[in-house]
């Protein structure tokens, strides 16, 4: 029985979750007196969706410290928009939950046993801090972009399981990033902008990891952050070969690789579309 978690973004350090079974959906199911305005444990749209197939969102009560982050997630309808786009793109014959919860510093991730994507309220604070420390403020749009990319990345793990694609850990992580890029690039200019914001996040995150190197005892199956940044940038330029490249991008994407990005992206996109064929929605 596989119980490994696939961690996504998030800057929490240390162990993977051990208490897999301790995760309780809709923790403390009664609507407490201190329920904050605008946040419900289950979105009203979701409570009508018990028969709904595909990606289904759930909101757990946030911890005291995460209330503001939870309100932001709710107000910006990040979960609704991302799951809506996923469900419009692929049709699952079962439910896969996308759960927002307080993770106590652990990163957002996919739990294959429960078919559950976990998006952490605390990630919102971490991402905001990362951008704001770099002078990007307000960082609302950036935070939304990273969350959306995270949801797509974690959803890709579920899809990879569903399709029984056989990949090594690293290849699966790279494929999940590629799926996230695919979903974002399908959205046109808004998605492209969001993909670019995630490139910046990976760059900032790489810098932060340099600073905090030494307390890093985690095992990370993902490609290094700068590689992930370069890959996303390559897909972005590769999807629009005529686009003028920002000279600053050469740091991440030197010309020898950049010239091959149109081909690289075409291969990535075609591979995913071929794999997705059995569950793609007809258009
Ligand atoms: Zn992953």
Boltz pocket constraint, residues with backbone or C-beta under 6 A from the ligand:
constraints:
  - pocket:
      binder: B
      contacts: [[A, 6], [A, 7], [A, 8], [A, 153], [A, 154], [A, 157], [A, 172], [A, 173], [A, 176]]
      max_distance: 6.0
